[in-house]
Amino acid sequence: MSNNGSDIPKEIINKIFEKGYSTKTKGKGDHGYGLYITKQLVEHNNEIISIERTSLKTKFLM
């Protein structure tokens, strides 16, 4: 899965899988559960999820 939106800053990279974590303004429809749920499902299947960052995009490898 990849994201060609804005880069994820190093300072928050370890927080993005936390339940309810979002950089978006509250009330804009994003509750911060997408990556949290993804990580839970991946780990439930005894797999891991990792992040590969470049200047152009962020990839989530499973």
PDB file with SEQRES, HELIX, SHEET and CRYST1 records, atoms N, CA, C and O in Angstrom:
SEQRES   1 A   62  MET SER ASN ASN GLY SER ASP ILE PRO LYS GLU ILE ILE          
SEQRES   2 A   62  ASN LYS ILE PHE GLU LYS GLY TYR SER THR LYS THR LYS          
SEQRES   3 A   62  GLY LYS GLY ASP HIS GLY TYR GLY LEU TYR ILE THR LYS          
SEQRES   4 A   62  GLN LEU VAL GLU HIS ASN ASN GLU ILE ILE SER ILE GLU          
SEQRES   5 A   62  ARG THR SER LEU LYS THR LYS PHE LEU MET                      
HELIX    1 AA1 LYS A   10  ILE A   12  5                                   3    
HELIX    2 AA2 GLY A   34  HIS A   44  1                                  11    
SHEET    1 AA1 3 SER A   2  ASN A   3  0                                        
SHEET    2 AA1 3 THR A  58  LEU A  61 -1                                        
SHEET    3 AA1 3 SER A  50  ARG A  53 -1                                        
CRYST1    1.000    1.000    1.000  90.00  90.00  90.00 P 1           1          
ATOM      1  N   MET A   1       0.858  -1.141   0.000  1.00  0.00           N  
ATOM      2  CA  MET A   1       0.000   0.000   0.000  1.00  0.00           C  
ATOM      3  C   MET A   1       0.915   1.217   0.000  1.00  0.00           C  
ATOM      4  O   MET A   1       1.902   1.243   0.736  1.00  0.00           O  
ATOM      5  N   SER A   2       0.613   2.203  -0.794  1.00  0.00           N  
ATOM      6  CA  SER A   2       1.454   3.398  -0.813  1.00  0.00           C  
ATOM      7  C   SER A   2       0.600   4.656  -0.767  1.00  0.00           C  
ATOM      8  O   SER A   2      -0.592   4.647  -1.077  1.00  0.00           O  
ATOM      9  N   ASN A   3       1.256   5.728  -0.370  1.00  0.00           N  
ATOM     10  CA  ASN A   3       0.609   7.019  -0.213  1.00  0.00           C  
ATOM     11  C   ASN A   3       1.448   8.026  -0.979  1.00  0.00           C  
ATOM     12  O   ASN A   3       2.638   8.174  -0.703  1.00  0.00           O  
ATOM     13  N   ASN A   4       0.861   8.706  -1.918  1.00  0.00           N  
ATOM     14  CA  ASN A   4       1.617   9.729  -2.638  1.00  0.00           C  
ATOM     15  C   ASN A   4       1.224  11.129  -2.172  1.00  0.00           C  
ATOM     16  O   ASN A   4       1.449  12.115  -2.875  1.00  0.00           O  
ATOM     17  N   GLY A   5       0.638  11.203  -0.989  1.00  0.00           N  
ATOM     18  CA  GLY A   5       0.303  12.491  -0.387  1.00  0.00           C  
ATOM     19  C   GLY A   5       1.536  13.086   0.264  1.00  0.00           C  
ATOM     20  O   GLY A   5       2.664  12.768  -0.113  1.00  0.00           O  
ATOM     21  N   SER A   6       1.320  13.935   1.227  1.00  0.00           N  
ATOM     22  CA  SER A   6       2.447  14.580   1.893  1.00  0.00           C  
ATOM     23  C   SER A   6       3.272  13.559   2.675  1.00  0.00           C  
ATOM     24  O   SER A   6       2.760  12.535   3.128  1.00  0.00           O  
ATOM     25  N   ASP A   7       4.549  13.861   2.818  1.00  0.00           N  
ATOM     26  CA  ASP A   7       5.473  12.987   3.524  1.00  0.00           C  
ATOM     27  C   ASP A   7       5.078  12.881   4.998  1.00  0.00           C  
ATOM     28  O   ASP A   7       4.541  13.828   5.572  1.00  0.00           O  
ATOM     29  N   ILE A   8       5.343  11.734   5.599  1.00  0.00           N  
ATOM     30  CA  ILE A   8       5.101  11.553   7.030  1.00  0.00           C  
ATOM     31  C   ILE A   8       6.384  11.935   7.748  1.00  0.00           C  
ATOM     32  O   ILE A   8       7.408  11.276   7.563  1.00  0.00           O  
ATOM     33  N   PRO A   9       6.356  12.973   8.557  1.00  0.00           N  
ATOM     34  CA  PRO A   9       7.569  13.420   9.248  1.00  0.00           C  
ATOM     35  C   PRO A   9       8.142  12.346  10.173  1.00  0.00           C  
ATOM     36  O   PRO A   9       7.400  11.568  10.773  1.00  0.00           O  
ATOM     37  N   LYS A  10       9.475  12.316  10.280  1.00  0.00           N  
ATOM     38  CA  LYS A  10      10.158  11.353  11.148  1.00  0.00           C  
ATOM     39  C   LYS A  10       9.667  11.441  12.583  1.00  0.00           C  
ATOM     40  O   LYS A  10       9.601  10.432  13.284  1.00  0.00           O  
ATOM     41  N   GLU A  11       9.325  12.634  13.018  1.00  0.00           N  
ATOM     42  CA  GLU A  11       8.931  12.861  14.402  1.00  0.00           C  
ATOM     43  C   GLU A  11       7.654  12.114  14.790  1.00  0.00           C  
ATOM     44  O   GLU A  11       7.453  11.812  15.967  1.00  0.00           O  
ATOM     45  N   ILE A  12       6.793  11.814  13.821  1.00  0.00           N  
ATOM     46  CA  ILE A  12       5.525  11.156  14.157  1.00  0.00           C  
ATOM     47  C   ILE A  12       5.423   9.735  13.619  1.00  0.00           C  
ATOM     48  O   ILE A  12       4.413   9.067  13.841  1.00  0.00           O  
ATOM     49  N   ILE A  13       6.431   9.268  12.928  1.00  0.00           N  
ATOM     50  CA  ILE A  13       6.351   7.965  12.266  1.00  0.00           C  
ATOM     51  C   ILE A  13       6.017   6.841  13.245  1.00  0.00           C  
ATOM     52  O   ILE A  13       5.328   5.894  12.865  1.00  0.00           O  
ATOM     53  N   ASN A  14       6.477   6.915  14.477  1.00  0.00           N  
ATOM     54  CA  ASN A  14       6.190   5.866  15.456  1.00  0.00           C  
ATOM     55  C   ASN A  14       4.808   6.003  16.080  1.00  0.00           C  
ATOM     56  O   ASN A  14       4.362   5.098  16.786  1.00  0.00           O  
ATOM     57  N   LYS A  15       4.130   7.106  15.836  1.00  0.00           N  
ATOM     58  CA  LYS A  15       2.806   7.339  16.421  1.00  0.00           C  
ATOM     59  C   LYS A  15       1.663   6.967  15.480  1.00  0.00           C  
ATOM     60  O   LYS A  15       0.529   6.809  15.932  1.00  0.00           O  
ATOM     61  N   ILE A  16       1.931   6.824  14.195  1.00  0.00           N  
ATOM     62  CA  ILE A  16       0.847   6.716  13.219  1.00  0.00           C  
ATOM     63  C   ILE A  16      -0.002   5.462  13.347  1.00  0.00           C  
ATOM     64  O   ILE A  16      -1.112   5.415  12.816  1.00  0.00           O  
ATOM     65  N   PHE A  17       0.499   4.443  14.042  1.00  0.00           N  
ATOM     66  CA  PHE A  17      -0.278   3.220  14.231  1.00  0.00           C  
ATOM     67  C   PHE A  17      -1.045   3.214  15.548  1.00  0.00           C  
ATOM     68  O   PHE A  17      -1.713   2.231  15.866  1.00  0.00           O  
ATOM     69  N   GLU A  18      -0.960   4.294  16.316  1.00  0.00           N  
ATOM     70  CA  GLU A  18      -1.675   4.370  17.592  1.00  0.00           C  
ATOM     71  C   GLU A  18      -3.167   4.594  17.356  1.00  0.00           C  
ATOM     72  O   GLU A  18      -3.570   5.310  16.440  1.00  0.00           O  
ATOM     73  N   LYS A  19      -3.966   3.970  18.197  1.00  0.00           N  
ATOM     74  CA  LYS A  19      -5.419   4.100  18.110  1.00  0.00           C  
ATOM     75  C   LYS A  19      -5.822   5.563  18.290  1.00  0.00           C  
ATOM     76  O   LYS A  19      -5.483   6.189  19.294  1.00  0.00           O  
ATOM     77  N   GLY A  20      -6.543   6.096  17.316  1.00  0.00           N  
ATOM     78  CA  GLY A  20      -7.045   7.458  17.399  1.00  0.00           C  
ATOM     79  C   GLY A  20      -6.072   8.536  16.976  1.00  0.00           C  
ATOM     80  O   GLY A  20      -6.402   9.720  17.054  1.00  0.00           O  
ATOM     81  N   TYR A  21      -4.866   8.159  16.525  1.00  0.00           N  
ATOM     82  CA  TYR A  21      -3.889   9.183  16.142  1.00  0.00           C  
ATOM     83  C   TYR A  21      -4.214   9.734  14.756  1.00  0.00           C  
ATOM     84  O   TYR A  21      -4.427   8.972  13.813  1.00  0.00           O  
ATOM     85  N   SER A  22      -4.249  11.038  14.641  1.00  0.00           N  
ATOM     86  CA  SER A  22      -4.491  11.703  13.364  1.00  0.00           C  
ATOM     87  C   SER A  22      -3.822  13.065  13.373  1.00  0.00           C  
ATOM     88  O   SER A  22      -3.735  13.719  14.413  1.00  0.00           O  
ATOM     89  N   THR A  23      -3.358  13.483  12.223  1.00  0.00           N  
ATOM     90  CA  THR A  23      -2.788  14.823  12.090  1.00  0.00           C  
ATOM     91  C   THR A  23      -3.836  15.799  11.572  1.00  0.00           C  
ATOM     92  O   THR A  23      -3.586  17.001  11.486  1.00  0.00           O  
ATOM     93  N   LYS A  24      -5.002  15.280  11.231  1.00  0.00           N  
ATOM     94  CA  LYS A  24      -6.050  16.126  10.675  1.00  0.00           C  
ATOM     95  C   LYS A  24      -6.855  16.790  11.778  1.00  0.00           C  
ATOM     96  O   LYS A  24      -6.910  16.307  12.909  1.00  0.00           O  
ATOM     97  N   THR A  25      -7.470  17.891  11.431  1.00  0.00           N  
ATOM     98  CA  THR A  25      -8.315  18.630  12.362  1.00  0.00           C  
ATOM     99  C   THR A  25      -9.503  17.772  12.774  1.00  0.00           C  
ATOM    100  O   THR A  25     -10.159  17.163  11.929  1.00  0.00           O  
ATOM    101  N   LYS A  26      -9.774  17.726  14.056  1.00  0.00           N  
ATOM    102  CA  LYS A  26     -10.919  16.952  14.544  1.00  0.00           C  
ATOM    103  C   LYS A  26     -12.199  17.477  13.916  1.00  0.00           C  
ATOM    104  O   LYS A  26     -12.365  18.682  13.724  1.00  0.00           O  
ATOM    105  N   GLY A  27     -13.107  16.552  13.598  1.00  0.00           N  
ATOM    106  CA  GLY A  27     -14.373  16.920  12.994  1.00  0.00           C  
ATOM    107  C   GLY A  27     -14.356  16.911  11.480  1.00  0.00           C  
ATOM    108  O   GLY A  27     -15.361  17.239  10.848  1.00  0.00           O  
ATOM    109  N   LYS A  28     -13.231  16.541  10.889  1.00  0.00           N  
ATOM    110  CA  LYS A  28     -13.131  16.519   9.429  1.00  0.00           C  
ATOM    111  C   LYS A  28     -13.344  15.113   8.861  1.00  0.00           C  
ATOM    112  O   LYS A  28     -13.028  14.862   7.698  1.00  0.00           O  
ATOM    113  N   GLY A  29     -13.879  14.192   9.678  1.00  0.00           N  
ATOM    114  CA  GLY A  29     -14.198  12.856   9.192  1.00  0.00           C  
ATOM    115  C   GLY A  29     -13.097  11.832   9.377  1.00  0.00           C  
ATOM    116  O   GLY A  29     -13.308  10.656   9.082  1.00  0.00           O  
ATOM    117  N   ASP A  30     -11.937  12.233   9.853  1.00  0.00           N  
ATOM    118  CA  ASP A  30     -10.845  11.297  10.087  1.00  0.00           C  
ATOM    119  C   ASP A  30     -10.708  11.090  11.587  1.00  0.00           C  
ATOM    120  O   ASP A  30     -10.461  12.036  12.335  1.00  0.00           O  
ATOM    121  N   HIS A  31     -10.869   9.853  12.015  1.00  0.00           N  
ATOM    122  CA  HIS A  31     -10.825   9.556  13.441  1.00  0.00           C  
ATOM    123  C   HIS A  31      -9.534   8.872  13.864  1.00  0.00           C  
ATOM    124  O   HIS A  31      -9.358   8.571  15.045  1.00  0.00           O  
ATOM    125  N   GLY A  32      -8.629   8.620  12.922  1.00  0.00           N  
ATOM    126  CA  GLY A  32      -7.343   8.036  13.270  1.00  0.00           C  
ATOM    127  C   GLY A  32      -7.369   6.547  13.543  1.00  0.00           C  
ATOM    128  O   GLY A  32      -6.576   6.048  14.342  1.00  0.00           O  
ATOM    129  N   TYR A  33      -8.273   5.830  12.889  1.00  0.00           N  
ATOM    130  CA  TYR A  33      -8.358   4.392  13.126  1.00  0.00           C  
ATOM    131  C   TYR A  33      -7.863   3.550  11.952  1.00  0.00           C  
ATOM    132  O   TYR A  33      -7.657   2.349  12.120  1.00  0.00           O  
ATOM    133  N   GLY A  34      -7.669   4.127  10.791  1.00  0.00           N  
ATOM    134  CA  GLY A  34      -7.304   3.358   9.600  1.00  0.00           C  
ATOM    135  C   GLY A  34      -6.021   2.559   9.739  1.00  0.00           C  
ATOM    136  O   GLY A  34      -6.029   1.343   9.548  1.00  0.00           O  
ATOM    137  N   LEU A  35      -4.921   3.218  10.068  1.00  0.00           N  
ATOM    138  CA  LEU A  35      -3.647   2.514  10.202  1.00  0.00           C  
ATOM    139  C   LEU A  35      -3.620   1.646  11.453  1.00  0.00           C  
ATOM    140  O   LEU A  35      -2.967   0.603  11.469  1.00  0.00           O  
ATOM    141  N   TYR A  36      -4.319   2.064  12.497  1.00  0.00           N  
ATOM    142  CA  TYR A  36      -4.407   1.249  13.711  1.00  0.00           C  
ATOM    143  C   TYR A  36      -5.076  -0.090  13.391  1.00  0.00           C  
ATOM    144  O   TYR A  36      -4.557  -1.145  13.755  1.00  0.00           O  
ATOM    145  N   ILE A  37      -6.217  -0.051  12.718  1.00  0.00           N  
ATOM    146  CA  ILE A  37      -6.942  -1.275  12.367  1.00  0.00           C  
ATOM    147  C   ILE A  37      -6.121  -2.123  11.408  1.00  0.00           C  
ATOM    148  O   ILE A  37      -6.068  -3.345  11.546  1.00  0.00           O  
ATOM    149  N   THR A  38      -5.482  -1.482  10.437  1.00  0.00           N  
ATOM    150  CA  THR A  38      -4.633  -2.212   9.497  1.00  0.00           C  
ATOM    151  C   THR A  38      -3.551  -2.979  10.237  1.00  0.00           C  
ATOM    152  O   THR A  38      -3.331  -4.160   9.967  1.00  0.00           O  
ATOM    153  N   LYS A  39      -2.875  -2.318  11.165  1.00  0.00           N  
ATOM    154  CA  LYS A  39      -1.806  -2.984  11.920  1.00  0.00           C  
ATOM    155  C   LYS A  39      -2.357  -4.143  12.742  1.00  0.00           C  
ATOM    156  O   LYS A  39      -1.733  -5.202  12.808  1.00  0.00           O  
ATOM    157  N   GLN A  40      -3.513  -3.958  13.368  1.00  0.00           N  
ATOM    158  CA  GLN A  40      -4.112  -5.032  14.162  1.00  0.00           C  
ATOM    159  C   GLN A  40      -4.428  -6.248  13.295  1.00  0.00           C  
ATOM    160  O   GLN A  40      -4.171  -7.381  13.703  1.00  0.00           O  
ATOM    161  N   LEU A  41      -4.979  -6.028  12.108  1.00  0.00           N  
ATOM    162  CA  LEU A  41      -5.308  -7.134  11.207  1.00  0.00           C  
ATOM    163  C   LEU A  41      -4.057  -7.853  10.715  1.00  0.00           C  
ATOM    164  O   LEU A  41      -4.021  -9.082  10.658  1.00  0.00           O  
ATOM    165  N   VAL A  42      -3.039  -7.085  10.364  1.00  0.00           N  
ATOM    166  CA  VAL A  42      -1.785  -7.674   9.895  1.00  0.00           C  
ATOM    167  C   VAL A  42      -1.163  -8.520  11.004  1.00  0.00           C  
ATOM    168  O   VAL A  42      -0.752  -9.653  10.757  1.00  0.00           O  
ATOM    169  N   GLU A  43      -1.091  -7.984  12.216  1.00  0.00           N  
ATOM    170  CA  GLU A  43      -0.494  -8.722  13.332  1.00  0.00           C  
ATOM    171  C   GLU A  43      -1.342  -9.931  13.736  1.00  0.00           C  
ATOM    172  O   GLU A  43      -0.798 -10.948  14.166  1.00  0.00           O  
ATOM    173  N   HIS A  44      -2.654  -9.831  13.602  1.00  0.00           N  
ATOM    174  CA  HIS A  44      -3.537 -10.961  13.904  1.00  0.00           C  
ATOM    175  C   HIS A  44      -3.215 -12.156  13.005  1.00  0.00           C  
ATOM    176  O   HIS A  44      -3.395 -13.308  13.402  1.00  0.00           O  
ATOM    177  N   ASN A  45      -2.748 -11.876  11.814  1.00  0.00           N  
ATOM    178  CA  ASN A  45      -2.377 -12.919  10.858  1.00  0.00           C  
ATOM    179  C   ASN A  45      -0.893 -13.263  10.929  1.00  0.00           C  
ATOM    180  O   ASN A  45      -0.322 -13.815   9.989  1.00  0.00           O  
ATOM    181  N   ASN A  46      -0.279 -12.925  12.068  1.00  0.00           N  
ATOM    182  CA  ASN A  46       1.137 -13.239  12.325  1.00  0.00           C  
ATOM    183  C   ASN A  46       2.076 -12.673  11.265  1.00  0.00           C  
ATOM    184  O   ASN A  46       3.062 -13.306  10.889  1.00  0.00           O  
ATOM    185  N   GLU A  47       1.760 -11.496  10.801  1.00  0.00           N  
ATOM    186  CA  GLU A  47       2.600 -10.792   9.837  1.00  0.00           C  
ATOM    187  C   GLU A  47       3.065  -9.489  10.477  1.00  0.00           C  
ATOM    188  O   GLU A  47       2.671  -9.157  11.595  1.00  0.00           O  
ATOM    189  N   ILE A  48       3.901  -8.763   9.760  1.00  0.00           N  
ATOM    190  CA  ILE A  48       4.356  -7.464  10.250  1.00  0.00           C  
ATOM    191  C   ILE A  48       4.078  -6.403   9.196  1.00  0.00           C  
ATOM    192  O   ILE A  48       3.921  -6.705   8.013  1.00  0.00           O  
ATOM    193  N   ILE A  49       4.020  -5.182   9.640  1.00  0.00           N  
ATOM    194  CA  ILE A  49       3.866  -4.049   8.734  1.00  0.00           C  
ATOM    195  C   ILE A  49       5.056  -3.128   8.965  1.00  0.00           C  
ATOM    196  O   ILE A  49       5.407  -2.825  10.105  1.00  0.00           O  
ATOM    197  N   SER A  50       5.665  -2.692   7.883  1.00  0.00           N  
ATOM    198  CA  SER A  50       6.799  -1.779   7.995  1.00  0.00           C  
ATOM    199  C   SER A  50       6.583  -0.606   7.050  1.00  0.00           C  
ATOM    200  O   SER A  50       5.721  -0.636   6.171  1.00  0.00           O  
ATOM    201  N   ILE A  51       7.382   0.413   7.254  1.00  0.00           N  
ATOM    202  CA  ILE A  51       7.232   1.651   6.491  1.00  0.00           C  
ATOM    203  C   ILE A  51       8.509   1.925   5.724  1.00  0.00           C  
ATOM    204  O   ILE A  51       9.609   1.824   6.268  1.00  0.00           O  
ATOM    205  N   GLU A  52       8.352   2.272   4.453  1.00  0.00           N  
ATOM    206  CA  GLU A  52       9.476   2.669   3.607  1.00  0.00           C  
ATOM    207  C   GLU A  52       9.177   4.072   3.098  1.00  0.00           C  
ATOM    208  O   GLU A  52       8.200   4.280   2.379  1.00  0.00           O  
ATOM    209  N   ARG A  53      10.006   5.022   3.466  1.00  0.00           N  
ATOM    210  CA  ARG A  53       9.775   6.419   3.090  1.00  0.00           C  
ATOM    211  C   ARG A  53      10.771   6.858   2.028  1.00  0.00           C  
ATOM    212  O   ARG A  53      11.958   6.541   2.114  1.00  0.00           O  
ATOM    213  N   THR A  54      10.292   7.582   1.034  1.00  0.00           N  
ATOM    214  CA  THR A  54      11.146   8.260   0.064  1.00  0.00           C  
ATOM    215  C   THR A  54      10.663   9.701  -0.010  1.00  0.00           C  
ATOM    216  O   THR A  54       9.686  10.069   0.643  1.00  0.00           O  
ATOM    217  N   SER A  55      11.338  10.500  -0.791  1.00  0.00           N  
ATOM    218  CA  SER A  55      10.912  11.897  -0.922  1.00  0.00           C  
ATOM    219  C   SER A  55       9.605  12.023  -1.707  1.00  0.00           C  
ATOM    220  O   SER A  55       8.941  13.057  -1.635  1.00  0.00           O  
ATOM    221  N   LEU A  56       9.230  10.982  -2.456  1.00  0.00           N  
ATOM    222  CA  LEU A  56       8.032  11.049  -3.287  1.00  0.00           C  
ATOM    223  C   LEU A  56       6.806  10.382  -2.682  1.00  0.00           C  
ATOM    224  O   LEU A  56       5.678  10.798  -2.945  1.00  0.00           O  
ATOM    225  N   LYS A  57       7.023   9.344  -1.868  1.00  0.00           N  
ATOM    226  CA  LYS A  57       5.873   8.637  -1.312  1.00  0.00           C  
ATOM    227  C   LYS A  57       6.264   7.828  -0.088  1.00  0.00           C  
ATOM    228  O   LYS A  57       7.443   7.655   0.222  1.00  0.00           O  
ATOM    229  N   THR A  58       5.255   7.346   0.589  1.00  0.00           N  
ATOM    230  CA  THR A  58       5.433   6.460   1.731  1.00  0.00           C  
ATOM    231  C   THR A  58       4.787   5.134   1.380  1.00  0.00           C  
ATOM    232  O   THR A  58       3.640   5.100   0.937  1.00  0.00           O  
ATOM    233  N   LYS A  59       5.520   4.031   1.576  1.00  0.00           N  
ATOM    234  CA  LYS A  59       4.985   2.697   1.315  1.00  0.00           C  
ATOM    235  C   LYS A  59       4.833   1.955   2.629  1.00  0.00           C  
ATOM    236  O   LYS A  59       5.703   2.014   3.498  1.00  0.00           O  
ATOM    237  N   PHE A  60       3.724   1.261   2.760  1.00  0.00           N  
ATOM    238  CA  PHE A  60       3.482   0.386   3.898  1.00  0.00           C  
ATOM    239  C   PHE A  60       3.605  -1.035   3.374  1.00  0.00           C  
ATOM    240  O   PHE A  60       2.813  -1.466   2.536  1.00  0.00           O  
ATOM    241  N   LEU A  61       4.596  -1.755   3.865  1.00  0.00           N  
ATOM    242  CA  LEU A  61       4.877  -3.106   3.392  1.00  0.00           C  
ATOM    243  C   LEU A  61       4.342  -4.118   4.389  1.00  0.00           C  
ATOM    244  O   LEU A  61       4.557  -3.992   5.595  1.00  0.00           O  
ATOM    245  N   MET A  62       3.638  -5.130   3.874  1.00  0.00           N  
ATOM    246  CA  MET A  62       3.072  -6.168   4.735  1.00  0.00           C  
ATOM    247  C   MET A  62       3.540  -7.517   4.261  1.00  0.00           C  
ATOM    248  O   MET A  62       3.179  -8.537   4.848  1.00  0.00           O  
TER     249      MET A  62                                                      
END                                                                             
